[in-house]
Every structure is written in structure tokens, then in C-alpha cells.
Amino acid sequence: MKLKNHNLHCEVRHINGRPYHIVRPTAVIRIEQWPNMVAWAQEQFGELEQFVPGCVGYEVKVARFDQRVYVDLTRFWFRHETDRNKFLDYWS
């Protein structure tokens, strides 16, 4: 996927064996917009589940499985690519 904005990095990682589409804003964008991004995502997608600390390679541990969106200190994790794309369209 081509991005309009190089300040948002995308990748795919797995939670409980399922792919999640990640968006990681650069540090500058996080400093300026992180609270706004979290609030917007919560309005659009509902409750944002926080990660349980601990990551081994590309497999992440979470308290509740099958959530639509997770957030950690630097990234948004979207279960559906369409949700990730909606986020990118808004914030790019």
C-alpha cells in the first residue's frame, strides 16, 4: 500500500496466530498527535485494548483475544485491514 504520508509506518504482526495490521507513527507525530489519534480511534472503533507486557519475536501477548483494535505505547494494531486503511486515510 502506498502512503500519502511517510510519518506512518505499516507492517503486519500476529496476535494469537492471527494477522494484525500495524500503524506506527514516527516519534514527531506521536509527540504532536498521539492523544488525538487514540481518541479518534476510540470514537471510530470502540474500546482500545492495551497490551500485556511481553513480546517474543513477532508474537504478542494480550489479556483479551480477538479485539478489533489494540494500542501500545507506539503503535495501533488493527484486526481488519479496512480499519487500518480508514485510520491511514484520516491521519495521512
LUMLOSE-628979 format. One record per residue: residue number from 0; residue in one letter; x, y, z of N, C-alpha, C in turn. Coordinates in Angstrom, 2 decimals. Example, Ala and Ser with C-alpha at 12.3 -4.5 7.8 and 13.67 -1.06 7.14 Angstrom:
BEGIN
+-----+---+---------+---------+---------+---------+---------+---------+---------+---------+---------+
:   k : r :     n.X :     n.Y :     n.Z :    ca.X :    ca.Y :    ca.Z :     c.X :     c.Y :     c.Z :
+-----+---+---------+---------+---------+---------+---------+---------+---------+---------+---------+
:   0 : A :   13.19 :   -5.69 :    7.80 :   12.30 :   -4.50 :    7.80 :   13.20 :   -3.30 :    7.80 :
:   1 : S :   12.85 :   -2.25 :    7.08 :   13.67 :   -1.06 :    7.14 :   12.90 :    0.03 :    7.87 :
+-----+---+---------+---------+---------+---------+---------+---------+---------+---------+---------+
This chain:
BEGIN
+-----+---+---------+---------+---------+---------+---------+---------+---------+---------+---------+
:   k : r :     n.X :     n.Y :     n.Z :    ca.X :    ca.Y :    ca.Z :     c.X :     c.Y :     c.Z :
+-----+---+---------+---------+---------+---------+---------+---------+---------+---------+---------+
:   0 : M :    0.84 :   -1.18 :    0.00 :    0.00 :    0.00 :    0.00 :    0.88 :    1.24 :    0.00 :
:   1 : K :    0.60 :    2.19 :   -0.87 :    1.31 :    3.46 :   -0.90 :    0.71 :    4.39 :    0.14 :
:   2 : L :    1.56 :    5.07 :    0.85 :    1.10 :    6.03 :    1.85 :    1.29 :    7.44 :    1.33 :
:   3 : K :    0.34 :    8.31 :    1.67 :    0.46 :    9.72 :    1.32 :    1.47 :   10.39 :    2.23 :
:   4 : N :    1.71 :    9.78 :    3.39 :    2.48 :   10.40 :    4.45 :    3.52 :    9.40 :    4.94 :
:   5 : H :    4.78 :    9.77 :    4.89 :    5.84 :    8.87 :    5.31 :    6.02 :    8.86 :    6.83 :
:   6 : N :    5.16 :    9.56 :    7.56 :    5.23 :    9.59 :    9.01 :    4.46 :    8.45 :    9.67 :
:   7 : L :    3.82 :    7.61 :    8.87 :    3.07 :    6.46 :    9.37 :    3.63 :    5.19 :    8.74 :
:   8 : H :    4.23 :    4.34 :    9.56 :    4.85 :    3.11 :    9.06 :    3.89 :    1.93 :    9.27 :
:   9 : C :    3.80 :    1.05 :    8.28 :    2.88 :   -0.08 :    8.34 :    3.64 :   -1.40 :    8.30 :
:  10 : E :    3.11 :   -2.39 :    9.00 :    3.63 :   -3.74 :    8.97 :    2.53 :   -4.68 :    9.44 :
:  11 : V :    2.80 :   -5.97 :    9.38 :    1.86 :   -6.98 :    9.85 :    2.58 :   -7.83 :   10.90 :
:  12 : R :    1.93 :   -8.03 :   12.05 :    2.40 :   -8.93 :   13.10 :    1.22 :   -9.79 :   13.53 :
:  13 : H :    1.48 :  -10.73 :   14.42 :    0.44 :  -11.68 :   14.80 :    0.12 :  -11.64 :   16.29 :
:  14 : I :   -1.16 :  -11.78 :   16.60 :   -1.65 :  -11.94 :   17.96 :   -2.44 :  -13.23 :   17.97 :
:  15 : N :   -2.03 :  -14.16 :   18.82 :   -2.71 :  -15.45 :   18.91 :   -2.82 :  -16.12 :   17.54 :
:  16 : G :   -1.77 :  -15.96 :   16.73 :   -1.73 :  -16.60 :   15.42 :   -2.49 :  -15.87 :   14.33 :
:  17 : R :   -3.13 :  -14.75 :   14.64 :   -3.91 :  -14.01 :   13.64 :   -3.18 :  -12.74 :   13.23 :
:  18 : P :   -3.21 :  -12.42 :   11.94 :   -2.51 :  -11.21 :   11.49 :   -3.21 :   -9.94 :   11.95 :
:  19 : Y :   -2.41 :   -8.98 :   12.36 :   -2.90 :   -7.65 :   12.69 :   -2.10 :   -6.65 :   11.87 :
:  20 : H :   -2.79 :   -5.62 :   11.40 :   -2.20 :   -4.59 :   10.54 :   -1.81 :   -3.42 :   11.44 :
:  21 : I :   -0.52 :   -3.17 :   11.49 :    0.02 :   -2.19 :   12.43 :    0.30 :   -0.87 :   11.75 :
:  22 : V :    0.02 :    0.21 :   12.47 :    0.43 :    1.56 :   12.05 :    1.26 :    2.12 :   13.20 :
:  23 : R :    2.48 :    2.52 :   12.87 :    3.36 :    3.13 :   13.86 :    3.73 :    4.54 :   13.40 :
:  24 : P :    3.15 :    5.55 :   14.05 :    3.52 :    6.92 :   13.73 :    4.97 :    7.20 :   14.16 :
:  25 : T :    5.65 :    8.07 :   13.44 :    7.01 :    8.45 :   13.84 :    6.95 :    9.18 :   15.17 :
:  26 : A :    8.10 :    9.31 :   15.81 :    8.18 :    9.95 :   17.13 :    7.62 :   11.37 :   17.11 :
:  27 : V :    7.93 :   12.12 :   16.08 :    7.44 :   13.51 :   16.00 :    5.92 :   13.54 :   15.96 :
:  28 : I :    5.31 :   12.69 :   15.16 :    3.86 :   12.65 :   15.07 :    3.25 :   12.18 :   16.39 :
:  29 : R :    3.88 :   11.18 :   17.03 :    3.37 :   10.72 :   18.33 :    3.37 :   11.85 :   19.35 :
:  30 : I :    4.44 :   12.61 :   19.39 :    4.53 :   13.72 :   20.34 :    3.42 :   14.73 :   20.08 :
:  31 : E :    3.19 :   15.04 :   18.82 :    2.21 :   16.07 :   18.46 :    0.77 :   15.58 :   18.48 :
:  32 : Q :    0.54 :   14.34 :   18.06 :   -0.84 :   13.90 :   17.80 :   -1.31 :   12.66 :   18.56 :
:  33 : W :   -0.46 :   12.00 :   19.33 :   -0.83 :   10.72 :   19.93 :   -2.16 :   10.75 :   20.69 :
:  34 : P :   -2.37 :   11.70 :   21.62 :   -3.66 :   11.70 :   22.34 :   -4.86 :   11.86 :   21.39 :
:  35 : N :   -4.69 :   12.67 :   20.36 :   -5.76 :   12.86 :   19.37 :   -6.01 :   11.58 :   18.57 :
:  36 : M :   -4.93 :   10.89 :   18.21 :   -5.06 :    9.65 :   17.45 :   -5.78 :    8.58 :   18.27 :
:  37 : V :   -5.41 :    8.47 :   19.53 :   -6.04 :    7.48 :   20.40 :   -7.53 :    7.81 :   20.57 :
:  38 : A :   -7.84 :    9.08 :   20.82 :   -9.25 :    9.48 :   20.99 :  -10.04 :    9.22 :   19.72 :
:  39 : W :   -9.49 :    9.56 :   18.56 :  -10.18 :    9.33 :   17.29 :  -10.42 :    7.84 :   17.07 :
:  40 : A :   -9.40 :    7.02 :   17.31 :   -9.55 :    5.57 :   17.11 :  -10.61 :    5.00 :   18.06 :
:  41 : Q :  -10.66 :    5.49 :   19.27 :  -11.66 :    5.00 :   20.21 :  -13.07 :    5.39 :   19.75 :
:  42 : E :  -13.23 :    6.60 :   19.23 :  -14.53 :    7.03 :   18.70 :  -14.95 :    6.17 :   17.50 :
:  43 : Q :  -14.00 :    5.83 :   16.65 :  -14.30 :    5.09 :   15.42 :  -14.50 :    3.59 :   15.65 :
:  44 : F :  -13.68 :    3.01 :   16.52 :  -13.61 :    1.55 :   16.62 :  -14.03 :    0.99 :   17.98 :
:  45 : G :  -14.36 :    1.83 :   18.91 :  -14.75 :    1.35 :   20.24 :  -13.54 :    1.21 :   21.15 :
:  46 : E :  -13.71 :    0.43 :   22.20 :  -12.68 :    0.26 :   23.21 :  -11.37 :   -0.22 :   22.60 :
:  47 : L :  -10.28 :    0.42 :   23.02 :   -8.95 :    0.03 :   22.57 :   -8.30 :   -0.79 :   23.66 :
:  48 : E :   -8.01 :   -2.04 :   23.38 :   -7.40 :   -2.94 :   24.35 :   -5.91 :   -2.64 :   24.46 :
:  49 : Q :   -5.40 :   -2.57 :   25.68 :   -3.97 :   -2.36 :   25.92 :   -3.25 :   -3.71 :   25.93 :
:  50 : F :   -1.99 :   -3.71 :   25.54 :   -1.20 :   -4.93 :   25.54 :   -0.75 :   -5.31 :   26.94 :
:  51 : V :   -0.67 :   -6.61 :   27.16 :    0.02 :   -7.14 :   28.33 :    1.50 :   -7.09 :   27.98 :
:  52 : P :    2.34 :   -6.60 :   28.89 :    3.77 :   -6.55 :   28.57 :    4.31 :   -7.93 :   28.18 :
:  53 : G :    5.15 :   -7.94 :   27.17 :    5.78 :   -9.18 :   26.75 :    5.58 :   -9.44 :   25.27 :
:  54 : C :    6.67 :   -9.55 :   24.57 :    6.61 :   -9.80 :   23.14 :    7.79 :  -10.70 :   22.80 :
:  55 : V :    7.52 :  -11.80 :   22.14 :    8.58 :  -12.71 :   21.73 :    8.57 :  -12.73 :   20.20 :
:  56 : G :    9.58 :  -12.15 :   19.61 :    9.62 :  -12.08 :   18.15 :    8.44 :  -11.28 :   17.64 :
:  57 : Y :    7.67 :  -11.89 :   16.74 :    6.52 :  -11.21 :   16.18 :    5.22 :  -11.65 :   16.81 :
:  58 : E :    5.27 :  -12.43 :   17.89 :    4.06 :  -12.89 :   18.56 :    3.87 :  -12.07 :   19.83 :
:  59 : V :    2.70 :  -11.51 :   20.01 :    2.41 :  -10.60 :   21.11 :    1.43 :  -11.23 :   22.07 :
:  60 : K :    1.60 :  -10.97 :   23.36 :    0.68 :  -11.47 :   24.38 :   -0.33 :  -10.39 :   24.73 :
:  61 : V :   -1.59 :  -10.76 :   24.84 :   -2.63 :   -9.81 :   25.21 :   -3.53 :  -10.41 :   26.28 :
:  62 : A :   -4.24 :   -9.54 :   27.01 :   -5.14 :  -10.00 :   28.07 :   -6.42 :  -10.57 :   27.48 :
:  63 : R :   -6.93 :   -9.96 :   26.43 :   -8.17 :  -10.41 :   25.78 :   -7.90 :  -10.60 :   24.29 :
:  64 : F :   -8.31 :  -11.76 :   23.78 :   -8.08 :  -12.07 :   22.37 :   -9.21 :  -11.54 :   21.49 :
:  65 : D :   -8.93 :  -11.46 :   20.20 :   -9.92 :  -11.12 :   19.18 :  -10.50 :   -9.73 :   19.30 :
:  66 : Q :   -9.73 :   -8.79 :   19.81 :  -10.20 :   -7.40 :   19.85 :  -10.00 :   -6.78 :   18.47 :
:  67 : R :  -10.84 :   -5.82 :   18.15 :  -10.77 :   -5.16 :   16.84 :   -9.52 :   -4.31 :   16.72 :
:  68 : V :   -9.17 :   -3.60 :   17.80 :   -8.00 :   -2.72 :   17.79 :   -7.28 :   -2.83 :   19.13 :
:  69 : Y :   -5.97 :   -2.92 :   19.05 :   -5.11 :   -2.84 :   20.23 :   -4.24 :   -1.61 :   20.08 :
:  70 : V :   -3.75 :   -1.10 :   21.20 :   -2.82 :    0.03 :   21.17 :   -1.72 :   -0.24 :   22.19 :
:  71 : D :   -0.50 :    0.10 :   21.83 :    0.59 :    0.06 :   22.80 :    1.18 :    1.46 :   22.87 :
:  72 : L :    2.37 :    1.61 :   23.37 :    2.92 :    2.95 :   23.54 :    3.32 :    3.63 :   22.24 :
:  73 : T :    3.45 :    2.85 :   21.15 :    3.92 :    3.43 :   19.90 :    3.12 :    3.04 :   18.67 :
:  74 : R :    2.18 :    2.10 :   18.79 :    1.52 :    1.56 :   17.60 :    0.04 :    1.29 :   17.83 :
:  75 : F :   -0.67 :    1.29 :   16.71 :   -2.06 :    0.82 :   16.66 :   -2.04 :   -0.50 :   15.91 :
:  76 : W :   -2.77 :   -1.48 :   16.43 :   -2.84 :   -2.82 :   15.84 :   -4.28 :   -3.06 :   15.43 :
:  77 : F :   -4.54 :   -3.17 :   14.14 :   -5.89 :   -3.33 :   13.62 :   -6.12 :   -4.76 :   13.15 :
:  78 : R :   -7.22 :   -5.37 :   13.61 :   -7.55 :   -6.74 :   13.18 :   -7.90 :   -6.77 :   11.70 :
:  79 : H :   -8.60 :   -5.74 :   11.24 :   -9.06 :   -5.70 :    9.85 :   -8.28 :   -4.65 :    9.06 :
:  80 : E :   -7.86 :   -5.04 :    7.88 :   -7.11 :   -4.14 :    7.02 :   -7.94 :   -2.90 :    6.67 :
:  81 : T :   -9.25 :   -3.06 :    6.55 :  -10.12 :   -1.92 :    6.23 :  -10.09 :   -0.88 :    7.36 :
:  82 : D :  -10.02 :   -1.33 :    8.61 :   -9.91 :   -0.39 :    9.73 :   -8.57 :    0.34 :    9.68 :
:  83 : R :   -7.51 :   -0.42 :    9.38 :   -6.19 :    0.22 :    9.24 :   -6.22 :    1.27 :    8.14 :
:  84 : N :   -6.85 :    0.94 :    7.02 :   -6.91 :    1.88 :    5.90 :   -7.72 :    3.12 :    6.25 :
:  85 : K :   -8.79 :    2.96 :    7.01 :   -9.59 :    4.10 :    7.46 :   -8.73 :    5.02 :    8.33 :
:  86 : F :   -7.95 :    4.44 :    9.22 :   -7.04 :    5.20 :   10.08 :   -6.03 :    5.96 :    9.22 :
:  87 : L :   -5.43 :    5.25 :    8.25 :   -4.44 :    5.90 :    7.37 :   -5.07 :    7.02 :    6.55 :
:  88 : D :   -6.26 :    6.80 :    6.03 :   -6.92 :    7.85 :    5.24 :   -7.14 :    9.11 :    6.07 :
:  89 : Y :   -7.53 :    8.93 :    7.31 :   -7.81 :   10.09 :    8.17 :   -6.53 :   10.81 :    8.59 :
:  90 : W :   -5.50 :   10.06 :    8.98 :   -4.31 :   10.66 :    9.55 :   -3.19 :   10.95 :    8.54 :
:  91 : S :   -3.37 :   10.57 :    7.29 :   -2.34 :   10.85 :    6.28 :   -2.55 :   12.22 :    5.67 :
+-----+---+---------+---------+---------+---------+---------+---------+---------+---------+---------+
